[in-house]
Amino acid sequence: MTQLLSIFDRDNETAVQEIARKCGKVPLTLPVVPHNENTARAVLSAVKSMMTLDDPAIVIQWNAPGFNDVPASLGLRNGVTGQTMQAIINHFTTNGGTDVYGQNTVFVFRTNDDLGQCENRIPGWARHQTGIPDVCISAVMVHKLTMSGRMDVSPFDYAFNR
């Protein structure tokens, strides 16, 4: 009976609930980023269709005020041309990341080294600056652990906060 209820629950679970189950967690214990259903669906699709075992992905929840800190220069960090969200997205994609669904939120990398090198090269202007809103609210790293889709989700906020 318990197995039947478990199967029934899986048929009706949200993408966020599925991620939590595949991580061995409950939704409230997941980091903030995958709580958005669209983002959660993109993560699940990436894990199922794009990632092989141990492939990492970074999932970002952008912070618009971080790109609008100078009222006369909306969309530009520090009011400087080229310091945009698109520039960071381009940084990820030119350094080995694949933008899942073109949503600019989930980026899959082939190896941990690829993701690590990309993270090390994030421009200084995109990192935390005292007194200015950060460019992202939260970031997490996702790893595919098994072929059946078991995954691990862990905070990756230091990428933008060092």
MISETOR-688012 format. One record per residue: x, y negated, z of N, C-alpha, C, CB in turn. Coordinates in nm, 4 decimals, decimal comma, always signed. Atoms other than C-alpha are relative to their C-alpha. Last residue first. Glycine has a CB too. Layout:
SITE	n_X	n_Y	n_Z	ca_X	ca_Y	ca_Z	c_X	c_Y	c_Z	cb_X	cb_Y	cb_Z
SITE	X	Y	Z	X	Y	Z	X	Y	Z	X	Y	Z
...
! end
This chain:
SITE	n_X	n_Y	n_Z	ca_X	ca_Y	ca_Z	c_X	c_Y	c_Z	cb_X	cb_Y	cb_Z
SITE	-0,1364	+0,0067	-0,0546	+3,4274	-3,6619	-0,3148	+0,0753	-0,1161	-0,0589	+0,0759	+0,1297	-0,0265
SITE	-0,0148	+0,0744	-0,1249	+3,0516	-3,6743	-0,3434	+0,1407	-0,0021	+0,0564	-0,0907	+0,0564	+0,1014
SITE	+0,0199	+0,1427	+0,0226	+2,9676	-3,5780	-0,7006	+0,0350	-0,0841	+0,1221	-0,1428	-0,0260	-0,0402
SITE	-0,0434	+0,0338	+0,1357	+3,0977	-3,2217	-0,7101	-0,0102	-0,1501	-0,0261	-0,0834	+0,0766	-0,1029
SITE	-0,1329	+0,0615	-0,0042	+3,0610	-3,2058	-0,3315	+0,0506	-0,0390	-0,1385	+0,0987	+0,0946	+0,0651
SITE	+0,0050	+0,1458	-0,0085	+2,6885	-3,1494	-0,3812	+0,1373	-0,0655	-0,0017	-0,0725	-0,0407	+0,1242
SITE	-0,1156	+0,0413	+0,0803	+2,7334	-2,7903	-0,4986	+0,0105	-0,1523	+0,0017	-0,0117	+0,0529	-0,1466
SITE	-0,0193	+0,1436	+0,0225	+2,4917	-2,6192	-0,2578	+0,1287	-0,0278	-0,0773	+0,0024	-0,0747	+0,1336
SITE	-0,0693	+0,0662	-0,1105	+2,4440	-2,2437	-0,3065	+0,0205	-0,1479	-0,0318	+0,1358	+0,0684	+0,0282
SITE	+0,0116	+0,1445	+0,0172	+2,2132	-2,0231	-0,5106	+0,0663	-0,0648	+0,1204	-0,1503	-0,0456	-0,0146
SITE	-0,0387	+0,0749	-0,1187	+2,2904	-1,6531	-0,5502	-0,0101	-0,1482	-0,0343	+0,1448	+0,0383	+0,0482
SITE	-0,0846	+0,1176	+0,0140	+2,1216	-1,4295	-0,8007	+0,0342	-0,0594	+0,1353	-0,0681	-0,1043	-0,0870
SITE	-0,0303	+0,0483	-0,1357	+1,9595	-1,0906	-0,8518	+0,0982	-0,1152	-0,0141	+0,0592	+0,1150	+0,0919
SITE	+0,0344	+0,1395	-0,0248	+1,8562	-1,0790	-1,2158	+0,0196	-0,0488	+0,1414	-0,1381	-0,0217	-0,0367
SITE	+0,1440	+0,0098	-0,0254	+1,8357	-0,7066	-1,2867	-0,0414	-0,1420	+0,0390	-0,0407	+0,0979	+0,1101
SITE	+0,0697	+0,0021	+0,1289	+2,1806	-0,7255	-1,4466	-0,1511	-0,0111	+0,0193	+0,0335	+0,1260	-0,0810
SITE	+0,0293	-0,1331	+0,0540	+2,3214	-0,8156	-1,1066	-0,0723	-0,0142	-0,1331	-0,0852	+0,0834	+0,0998
SITE	-0,0726	-0,1044	-0,0719	+2,4897	-1,1144	-0,9392	-0,0207	+0,1396	-0,0561	-0,0402	-0,0010	+0,1428
SITE	+0,0741	-0,1233	+0,0278	+2,3952	-1,4066	-1,1640	+0,0817	+0,1142	+0,0593	-0,0251	+0,0207	-0,1556
SITE	-0,0756	-0,1119	+0,0566	+2,5514	-1,7110	-0,9989	-0,0950	+0,1165	-0,0229	+0,1178	+0,0419	+0,0934
SITE	+0,0728	-0,1264	+0,0116	+2,3783	-2,0445	-0,9393	+0,0949	+0,1027	-0,0599	-0,1298	-0,0156	-0,0877
SITE	-0,0629	-0,0943	+0,0902	+2,5521	-2,3602	-0,8175	-0,0800	+0,1293	+0,0054	+0,1499	+0,0237	+0,0372
SITE	-0,0237	-0,1355	-0,0493	+2,3478	-2,6381	-0,6672	+0,0727	+0,0803	-0,1064	-0,1330	+0,0690	+0,0392
SITE	-0,0464	-0,0921	+0,1036	+2,3325	-3,0151	-0,7078	+0,0217	+0,1358	+0,0658	+0,1321	-0,0521	-0,0693
SITE	-0,0481	-0,1297	-0,0444	+2,1448	-3,2770	-0,5084	+0,0468	+0,0806	-0,1206	-0,1099	+0,0760	+0,0777
SITE	+0,0552	-0,0211	-0,1332	+2,0319	-3,6361	-0,5245	+0,0564	+0,1287	+0,0576	-0,1547	+0,0047	-0,0038
SITE	+0,0886	-0,1153	-0,0152	+2,2533	-3,7157	-0,8191	-0,0437	+0,0122	+0,1449	+0,0695	+0,1298	-0,0467
SITE	+0,0607	-0,0325	+0,1294	+2,4087	-4,0376	-0,9422	-0,0870	+0,1245	+0,0067	+0,1078	+0,0192	-0,1046
SITE	-0,0691	-0,1052	+0,0750	+2,4719	-4,1584	-0,5851	-0,0742	+0,0316	-0,1295	+0,0138	+0,1271	+0,0855
SITE	+0,0665	-0,1313	+0,0030	+2,3201	-4,4885	-0,4712	+0,0796	+0,1005	-0,0841	-0,1433	-0,0139	-0,0561
SITE	+0,0699	-0,0166	+0,1282	+2,5813	-4,7641	-0,4255	-0,0686	+0,1365	+0,0023	+0,0995	-0,0122	-0,1231
SITE	+0,0920	+0,1105	+0,0237	+2,7045	-4,8913	-0,0872	-0,0779	+0,0073	-0,1299	+0,0746	-0,1255	+0,0026
SITE	+0,0616	+0,0595	-0,1182	+3,0065	-4,6625	-0,0744	-0,0876	-0,1184	-0,0397	+0,1077	-0,0444	+0,1009
SITE	-0,0577	+0,1327	-0,0226	+3,0726	-4,4977	-0,4097	-0,0754	-0,0633	+0,1164	-0,0081	-0,0901	-0,1297
SITE	+0,0557	+0,0846	-0,1066	+3,0131	-4,1246	-0,4518	+0,0770	-0,1318	+0,0111	+0,0033	+0,0746	+0,1353
SITE	-0,0087	-0,0527	-0,1361	+3,1359	-3,9813	-0,7822	-0,0568	-0,1010	+0,0997	+0,1464	+0,0344	+0,0357
SITE	+0,1195	-0,0815	-0,0240	+3,0218	-4,0752	-1,1317	-0,0027	+0,0563	+0,1422	-0,0067	+0,1144	-0,1010
SITE	+0,1162	+0,0880	-0,0128	+3,2717	-4,3646	-1,1558	-0,1275	+0,0774	+0,0317	-0,0191	-0,0799	-0,1276
SITE	+0,0071	+0,0612	-0,1324	+3,5543	-4,1229	-1,0817	-0,1227	-0,0870	+0,0195	+0,1224	-0,0814	+0,0246
SITE	-0,0594	+0,1338	-0,0131	+3,4855	-3,9269	-1,3992	-0,0215	-0,0585	+0,1397	-0,0591	-0,0942	-0,1050
SITE	+0,1112	+0,0960	-0,0039	+3,4038	-3,5575	-1,3529	+0,0603	-0,1379	+0,0226	-0,1053	+0,0361	+0,1131
SITE	-0,0156	+0,1093	+0,0971	+3,7317	-3,3836	-1,4433	-0,1184	-0,0967	-0,0029	+0,0200	+0,0575	-0,1377
SITE	-0,1196	+0,0780	-0,0350	+3,7528	-3,1582	-1,1369	+0,0171	-0,1225	-0,0889	+0,1241	+0,0875	-0,0095
SITE	+0,0280	+0,0760	-0,1227	+3,3936	-3,0465	-1,1992	+0,1191	-0,0869	+0,0387	-0,0352	+0,0953	+0,1156
SITE	+0,0956	+0,1048	+0,0364	+3,4734	-2,9434	-1,5570	-0,0279	-0,0888	+0,1210	-0,1320	+0,0617	-0,0537
SITE	-0,0756	+0,1001	+0,0752	+3,7796	-2,7531	-1,4394	-0,0892	-0,1159	-0,0414	+0,0646	+0,0631	-0,1234
SITE	-0,0921	+0,0692	-0,0902	+3,5739	-2,5754	-1,1738	+0,0798	-0,1079	-0,0698	+0,0941	+0,0985	+0,0632
SITE	+0,0784	+0,0923	-0,0821	+3,2931	-2,4905	-1,4165	+0,0911	-0,0805	+0,0918	-0,1047	+0,0767	+0,0829
SITE	+0,0555	+0,1029	+0,0891	+3,5361	-2,3431	-1,6676	-0,0795	-0,1032	+0,0795	-0,0899	+0,0644	-0,1079
SITE	-0,1080	+0,0925	+0,0347	+3,7259	-2,1631	-1,3904	-0,0504	-0,1119	-0,0901	+0,1145	+0,0749	-0,0686
SITE	-0,0150	+0,0918	-0,1127	+3,4010	-2,0133	-1,2585	+0,1106	-0,1010	-0,0277	+0,0299	+0,0775	+0,1294
SITE	-0,0811	-0,0483	-0,1122	+3,3502	-1,8652	-1,6029	-0,0012	-0,1025	+0,1130	+0,1457	+0,0288	-0,0454
SITE	-0,0405	-0,1394	+0,0205	+3,1122	-1,8833	-1,8991	+0,0798	+0,0547	+0,1173	+0,0817	+0,0124	-0,1269
SITE	-0,1407	-0,0105	+0,0381	+2,9326	-2,2016	-1,7907	+0,0367	+0,1475	-0,0112	+0,0922	-0,0727	+0,1032
SITE	-0,0598	-0,1322	-0,0182	+2,5584	-2,2684	-1,7783	+0,1434	-0,0030	-0,0512	-0,0827	+0,1097	-0,0735
SITE	-0,1139	-0,0169	+0,0896	+2,4225	-2,6228	-1,7312	+0,0686	+0,1317	+0,0336	+0,0996	-0,1198	+0,0117
SITE	-0,0674	-0,1278	-0,0240	+2,0759	-2,6778	-1,5829	+0,1087	+0,0171	-0,1053	-0,1015	+0,1199	-0,0037
SITE	+0,0100	-0,0356	-0,1413	+1,9353	-3,0337	-1,5553	+0,0783	+0,1266	+0,0340	-0,1452	+0,0182	+0,0383
SITE	-0,1025	+0,0770	-0,0712	+1,9827	-3,2170	-1,8840	+0,0012	+0,0274	+0,1503	-0,0213	-0,1478	-0,0237
SITE	+0,0671	+0,0752	-0,1065	+1,6535	-3,0712	-2,0131	+0,0969	-0,0830	+0,0836	-0,0756	+0,0949	+0,0902
SITE	-0,0212	+0,1424	+0,0238	+1,8115	-2,9634	-2,3436	-0,0671	-0,0873	+0,1042	-0,0503	-0,0372	-0,1364
SITE	+0,1214	+0,0647	+0,0528	+1,6502	-2,6208	-2,2938	+0,0178	-0,1483	-0,0298	-0,1130	+0,0169	+0,0978
SITE	+0,1149	-0,0889	+0,0159	+1,9554	-2,5102	-2,0902	-0,1231	-0,0809	-0,0387	-0,0263	+0,0798	+0,1298
SITE	+0,1167	+0,0671	-0,0574	+2,2484	-2,7486	-2,1470	-0,1243	+0,0842	-0,0296	-0,0156	-0,1453	-0,0573
SITE	+0,1122	-0,0062	+0,0931	+2,5480	-2,5232	-2,2159	-0,1219	-0,0564	+0,0708	-0,0259	+0,1464	-0,0498
SITE	+0,1355	-0,0239	-0,0487	+2,8619	-2,6180	-2,0243	-0,1016	+0,0039	-0,1124	-0,0388	-0,1061	+0,0995
SITE	+0,0375	-0,1405	-0,0115	+3,2147	-2,5707	-2,1564	-0,1394	+0,0298	+0,0493	+0,0923	+0,0651	+0,0876
SITE	-0,0936	-0,0738	-0,0846	+3,3775	-2,9102	-2,1067	-0,0508	+0,1398	+0,0321	+0,0256	-0,0762	+0,1289
SITE	-0,1288	-0,0044	+0,0702	+3,2086	-3,0909	-2,3958	+0,1062	+0,0745	+0,0804	+0,0483	-0,1416	-0,0303
SITE	+0,0109	-0,0799	+0,1227	+2,8656	-2,9968	-2,2552	+0,1311	+0,0044	-0,0788	-0,1106	-0,0557	-0,0885
SITE	+0,0263	-0,1415	-0,0265	+2,9393	-3,1100	-1,8999	+0,0023	+0,0820	-0,1285	-0,1348	+0,0167	+0,0701
SITE	-0,1183	-0,0545	-0,0670	+3,1020	-3,4384	-2,0042	-0,0193	+0,1498	+0,0265	+0,0274	-0,0758	+0,1332
SITE	-0,0984	-0,0274	+0,1058	+2,8163	-3,5045	-2,2470	+0,1277	+0,0591	+0,0591	+0,0326	-0,1288	-0,0785
SITE	+0,0526	-0,1166	+0,0717	+2,5738	-3,4741	-1,9535	+0,0971	+0,0398	-0,1109	-0,1411	-0,0299	-0,0591
SITE	-0,0288	-0,1147	-0,0876	+2,7931	-3,7153	-1,7560	-0,0491	+0,1291	-0,0653	-0,0667	-0,0189	+0,1396
SITE	-0,1451	-0,0206	+0,0014	+2,7924	-3,9641	-2,0458	+0,0386	+0,1188	+0,0881	+0,0731	-0,1273	+0,0473
SITE	-0,0340	-0,0725	+0,1224	+2,4157	-3,9182	-2,0839	+0,1502	+0,0259	-0,0092	-0,0474	-0,0781	-0,1229
SITE	+0,0322	-0,1401	-0,0238	+2,3691	-4,0206	-1,7194	+0,0382	+0,0821	-0,1231	-0,1508	+0,0175	+0,0335
SITE	+0,1407	-0,0377	+0,0077	+2,5464	-4,3429	-1,8041	-0,0197	+0,1470	+0,0373	-0,0546	-0,0265	-0,1407
SITE	+0,0164	-0,0704	-0,1271	+2,8773	-4,5189	-1,7396	-0,1481	+0,0345	+0,0166	+0,0519	-0,0868	+0,1205
SITE	-0,0597	-0,1332	+0,0063	+2,9378	-4,6010	-2,1057	-0,0119	+0,0788	+0,1293	+0,1437	-0,0115	-0,0369
SITE	+0,0366	-0,0758	+0,1196	+2,8753	-4,9750	-2,0683	+0,0744	+0,1334	-0,0005	+0,0317	-0,0810	-0,1290
SITE	-0,1055	-0,0173	+0,0997	+2,9445	-5,0863	-1,7114	-0,0495	+0,0863	-0,1160	+0,1252	+0,0634	+0,0642
SITE	+0,0218	+0,0985	+0,1052	+2,6700	-5,2278	-1,4875	+0,0985	+0,0114	-0,1146	+0,0072	-0,1372	+0,0572
SITE	-0,0865	+0,1158	-0,0242	+2,8135	-5,0309	-1,1931	-0,0175	-0,1095	-0,1054	+0,1452	+0,0440	+0,0039
SITE	-0,0598	-0,0018	-0,1343	+2,6342	-4,7275	-1,3334	+0,0995	-0,1148	+0,0090	+0,0701	+0,1378	+0,0304
SITE	-0,1465	-0,0004	-0,0019	+2,4439	-4,8246	-1,6462	+0,0503	-0,0010	+0,1441	+0,0563	-0,1216	-0,0779
SITE	-0,0492	-0,1219	+0,0638	+2,0779	-4,7335	-1,6979	+0,1513	+0,0108	-0,0012	-0,0508	+0,0074	-0,1400
SITE	+0,0707	-0,1236	-0,0329	+1,9616	-5,0859	-1,6208	+0,0536	+0,1174	-0,0803	-0,1494	-0,0161	-0,0249
SITE	-0,0555	-0,1045	+0,0874	+2,2244	-5,3563	-1,6642	-0,0630	+0,1350	+0,0325	+0,1540	+0,0080	+0,0148
SITE	-0,0111	+0,0538	+0,1361	+2,0779	-5,6820	-1,5256	+0,0482	+0,1052	-0,0999	+0,0950	-0,1191	-0,0014
SITE	+0,1301	+0,0294	+0,0621	+1,9562	-5,5058	-1,2098	+0,0074	-0,0504	-0,1444	-0,0715	-0,1015	+0,0823
SITE	-0,0156	+0,1394	+0,0430	+2,3020	-5,3585	-1,1309	-0,1265	-0,0365	-0,0767	+0,1304	-0,0208	-0,0889
SITE	-0,0444	+0,0765	-0,1161	+2,2542	-5,0371	-0,9267	+0,0269	-0,1470	-0,0324	+0,1246	+0,0626	+0,0574
SITE	+0,0685	+0,1294	+0,0080	+2,0433	-4,8761	-1,1986	+0,0391	-0,0894	+0,1169	-0,1524	+0,0196	-0,0025
SITE	-0,0346	+0,0569	+0,1308	+2,2377	-4,5595	-1,2736	-0,0640	-0,1369	-0,0195	-0,0439	+0,0944	-0,1126
SITE	-0,1453	-0,0053	+0,0133	+2,2438	-4,4370	-0,9141	+0,0490	-0,0554	-0,1321	+0,0477	+0,1409	+0,0154
SITE	-0,0605	+0,1206	-0,0582	+1,8828	-4,5560	-0,8836	+0,1529	-0,0019	-0,0077	-0,0423	-0,0128	+0,1440
SITE	+0,0063	+0,1177	+0,0878	+1,7878	-4,2812	-1,1347	+0,0589	-0,1259	+0,0638	-0,1436	-0,0266	-0,0393
SITE	+0,0501	+0,1095	-0,0825	+1,9043	-3,9969	-0,9057	+0,0034	-0,1286	-0,0831	+0,0846	-0,0153	+0,1315
SITE	-0,0542	+0,1336	+0,0224	+1,9553	-3,6739	-1,1010	-0,0687	-0,1034	+0,0887	-0,0148	-0,0391	-0,1467
SITE	+0,1156	+0,0886	-0,0163	+1,8655	-3,3327	-0,9595	+0,0557	-0,1426	-0,0048	-0,0797	+0,0287	+0,1368
SITE	-0,0118	+0,1364	-0,0522	+2,1389	-3,1116	-1,0975	-0,1354	-0,0674	+0,0098	+0,0926	-0,0830	-0,0880
SITE	+0,1351	+0,0544	+0,0143	+2,1667	-2,7366	-1,1503	-0,0004	-0,1344	+0,0723	-0,1107	+0,0987	+0,0586
SITE	+0,0226	+0,1101	-0,0926	+2,5158	-2,5975	-1,2079	-0,1378	-0,0562	-0,0320	+0,1124	-0,1107	-0,0112
SITE	+0,0753	+0,1121	+0,0569	+2,5501	-2,2558	-1,3643	-0,0065	-0,1075	+0,1071	-0,1448	+0,0436	-0,0473
SITE	+0,0538	+0,1052	-0,0855	+2,7990	-1,9804	-1,2963	-0,0835	-0,0999	-0,0798	+0,1132	-0,0725	+0,0719
SITE	+0,0002	+0,1314	+0,0643	+2,8462	-1,6545	-1,4862	-0,0554	-0,1029	+0,0974	-0,0832	+0,0017	-0,1315
SITE	-0,0926	+0,0967	-0,0602	+2,9117	-1,3722	-1,2400	+0,0091	-0,1334	-0,0729	+0,1354	+0,0598	+0,0067
SITE	-0,0354	-0,0135	-0,1412	+2,7314	-1,1126	-1,4522	+0,1080	-0,0997	+0,0390	+0,0468	+0,1425	+0,0301
SITE	-0,0442	-0,1358	-0,0272	+2,6177	-1,2475	-1,7890	+0,0402	+0,0046	+0,1472	+0,1192	+0,0431	-0,0947
SITE	-0,1118	-0,0284	-0,0892	+2,4105	-1,5623	-1,8264	+0,0329	+0,1487	+0,0041	-0,0310	-0,0498	+0,1400
SITE	-0,1258	+0,0634	+0,0388	+2,2009	-1,6730	-2,1219	+0,1206	+0,0455	+0,0812	-0,0135	-0,1475	+0,0120
SITE	-0,0339	-0,0019	+0,1420	+1,8750	-1,4789	-2,1325	+0,1400	-0,0489	-0,0351	-0,0973	-0,0814	-0,0728
SITE	+0,0477	-0,1145	+0,0780	+1,7692	-1,3747	-1,7829	+0,0632	+0,0064	-0,1389	-0,1512	-0,0058	-0,0132
SITE	-0,0480	-0,1234	-0,0629	+1,9768	-1,6094	-1,5659	-0,0382	+0,1206	-0,0853	-0,0576	+0,0147	+0,1430
SITE	-0,1452	-0,0066	+0,0178	+1,9180	-1,9005	-1,8045	+0,0556	+0,1298	+0,0563	+0,0681	-0,1198	+0,0672
SITE	-0,0261	-0,0290	+0,1405	+1,5448	-1,8310	-1,8194	+0,1499	+0,0135	-0,0255	-0,0594	-0,1099	-0,0893
SITE	+0,0358	-0,1403	+0,0242	+1,5226	-1,8135	-1,4406	+0,0273	+0,0402	-0,1440	-0,1471	+0,0242	+0,0334
SITE	-0,0999	-0,0834	-0,0676	+1,7114	-2,1431	-1,4048	-0,0285	+0,1473	-0,0271	+0,0009	-0,0276	+0,1527
SITE	-0,1228	+0,0092	+0,0802	+1,4902	-2,3121	-1,6659	+0,1103	+0,0860	+0,0613	+0,0469	-0,1472	-0,0112
SITE	+0,0210	-0,0800	+0,1221	+1,1772	-2,1860	-1,4868	+0,1248	-0,0020	-0,0885	-0,1220	-0,0531	-0,0794
SITE	-0,0058	-0,1415	-0,0389	+1,3110	-2,3205	-1,1544	-0,0199	+0,0907	-0,1213	-0,1066	+0,0309	+0,1070
SITE	-0,1412	-0,0328	-0,0212	+1,3776	-2,6601	-1,3135	+0,0146	+0,1475	+0,0345	+0,0606	-0,0878	+0,1120
SITE	-0,0635	+0,0033	+0,1327	+1,0223	-2,6751	-1,4446	+0,1476	+0,0367	+0,0102	-0,0156	-0,1396	-0,0645
SITE	+0,0399	-0,1173	+0,0801	+0,8846	-2,5591	-1,1059	+0,0661	+0,0020	-0,1381	-0,1519	+0,0027	-0,0163
SITE	+0,0799	+0,0490	+0,1113	+1,0824	-2,8163	-0,9010	-0,0306	+0,1183	-0,0918	+0,0742	-0,1145	-0,0775
SITE	+0,1390	+0,0087	-0,0467	+1,2008	-2,6524	-0,5778	-0,0926	-0,0547	-0,1072	-0,0085	-0,0876	+0,1241
SITE	+0,0903	-0,0933	+0,0689	+1,5221	-2,5460	-0,7578	-0,1440	-0,0018	+0,0501	+0,0530	+0,1383	+0,0131
SITE	+0,0099	+0,0070	+0,1461	+1,6996	-2,8697	-0,6584	-0,0962	+0,1006	-0,0618	+0,1345	+0,0200	-0,0593
SITE	+0,1082	+0,0827	+0,0540	+1,6224	-2,8826	-0,2844	-0,0193	+0,0150	-0,1509	+0,0265	-0,1442	+0,0322
SITE	-0,0366	+0,1409	+0,0146	+1,8419	-2,5947	-0,1625	-0,1102	-0,0747	-0,0756	+0,1362	-0,0142	-0,0739
SITE	-0,0761	+0,0311	+0,1209	+1,6447	-2,2779	-0,0902	+0,0469	-0,1450	+0,0055	-0,0853	+0,0252	-0,1275
SITE	-0,1431	-0,0050	-0,0308	+1,5436	-2,2084	+0,2707	+0,0868	-0,0214	-0,1233	+0,0348	+0,1327	+0,0640
SITE	-0,0404	+0,1132	-0,0839	+1,1854	-2,3287	+0,2207	+0,1482	+0,0004	+0,0341	-0,0798	-0,0002	+0,1270
SITE	-0,0118	+0,1281	+0,0703	+1,1398	-2,0923	-0,0735	+0,0492	-0,1160	+0,0862	-0,1319	-0,0362	-0,0577
SITE	+0,1358	+0,0512	+0,0143	+1,2171	-1,7783	+0,1302	+0,0127	-0,1390	-0,0610	-0,0774	-0,0033	+0,1387
SITE	+0,0363	+0,1106	-0,0893	+1,5491	-1,6077	+0,0759	-0,1495	-0,0259	-0,0098	+0,0798	-0,1287	-0,0349
SITE	+0,0176	-0,0564	-0,1331	+1,6891	-1,2858	-0,0729	-0,0341	-0,1060	+0,1035	+0,1246	+0,0734	+0,0417
SITE	-0,1129	+0,0415	-0,0843	+1,8240	-1,4748	-0,3729	-0,0075	+0,0606	+0,1393	+0,0047	-0,1519	+0,0106
SITE	-0,1203	-0,0537	+0,0635	+1,5954	-1,2937	-0,6188	+0,1271	-0,0398	+0,0748	+0,0083	-0,0474	-0,1442
SITE	-0,0016	-0,1465	-0,0140	+1,3035	-1,3570	-0,3827	+0,1293	+0,0573	-0,0556	-0,1210	+0,0632	-0,0719
SITE	-0,0225	-0,0310	-0,1417	+1,3844	-1,7294	-0,3570	+0,0099	+0,1510	+0,0208	-0,1134	-0,0586	+0,0872
SITE	-0,1410	+0,0284	-0,0294	+1,4164	-1,7554	-0,7345	+0,0315	+0,0361	+0,1448	+0,0329	-0,1493	-0,0266
SITE	-0,0800	-0,1050	+0,0635	+1,0814	-1,5805	-0,7765	+0,1487	-0,0219	+0,0247	-0,0280	+0,0050	-0,1507
SITE	+0,0091	-0,1201	-0,0840	+0,9160	-1,8110	-0,5221	+0,0839	+0,1135	-0,0582	-0,1468	+0,0447	+0,0145
SITE	-0,0760	+0,0287	-0,1223	+1,0413	-2,1167	-0,7134	-0,0008	+0,1220	+0,0918	-0,0586	-0,1234	+0,0737
SITE	-0,1415	-0,0118	+0,0359	+0,9145	-1,9678	-1,0406	+0,0889	-0,0255	+0,1213	+0,0353	-0,0981	-0,1133
SITE	-0,0490	+0,1122	+0,0794	+0,5734	-1,9242	-0,8800	+0,1461	+0,0249	-0,0354	-0,0165	-0,1346	+0,0768
SITE	-0,0959	+0,0908	-0,0614	+0,4494	-1,5875	-0,7609	+0,0416	-0,1109	-0,0967	+0,1229	+0,0773	+0,0471
SITE	+0,0571	+0,1314	-0,0276	+0,1265	-1,4348	-0,8866	+0,1004	-0,1002	+0,0560	-0,1134	+0,0143	+0,0957
SITE	+0,0757	+0,0455	+0,1164	+0,2550	-1,1199	-1,0542	-0,0508	-0,1421	+0,0172	-0,1166	+0,0931	-0,0262
SITE	-0,0952	+0,0364	+0,1050	+0,5182	-1,0811	-0,7835	-0,0720	-0,0508	-0,1238	+0,0881	+0,1195	-0,0362
SITE	-0,0582	+0,1297	-0,0334	+0,2481	-1,0884	-0,5140	+0,0962	-0,0464	-0,1084	+0,0720	+0,0068	+0,1347
SITE	+0,1037	+0,1005	+0,0217	+0,0619	-0,8033	-0,6825	+0,0552	-0,1395	+0,0255	-0,1214	+0,0268	+0,0906
SITE	+0,0139	+0,0142	+0,1450	+0,3801	-0,5972	-0,7005	-0,1027	-0,1070	-0,0323	-0,0399	+0,1339	-0,0647
SITE	-0,1221	+0,0649	+0,0467	+0,4467	-0,6582	-0,3292	-0,0059	-0,0236	-0,1506	+0,1231	+0,0847	+0,0359
SITE	+0,0124	+0,1424	-0,0320	+0,0853	-0,5776	-0,2437	+0,1218	-0,0769	-0,0486	-0,0180	-0,0201	+0,1512
SITE	+0,1039	+0,0537	+0,0874	+0,1187	-0,2448	-0,4269	-0,0177	-0,1490	+0,0247	-0,1330	+0,0741	+0,0216
SITE	-0,0602	+0,0158	+0,1317	+0,4481	-0,1738	-0,2494	-0,1005	-0,0582	-0,0982	+0,0529	+0,1342	-0,0514
SITE	-0,0887	+0,1154	-0,0058	+0,2820	-0,2412	+0,0874	+0,0653	-0,0248	-0,1354	+0,1071	+0,0201	+0,1076
SITE	+0,0825	+0,1194	+0,0000	+0,0000	+0,0000	+0,0000	+0,0868	-0,1257	+0,0000	-0,0938	+0,0001	+0,1208
! end
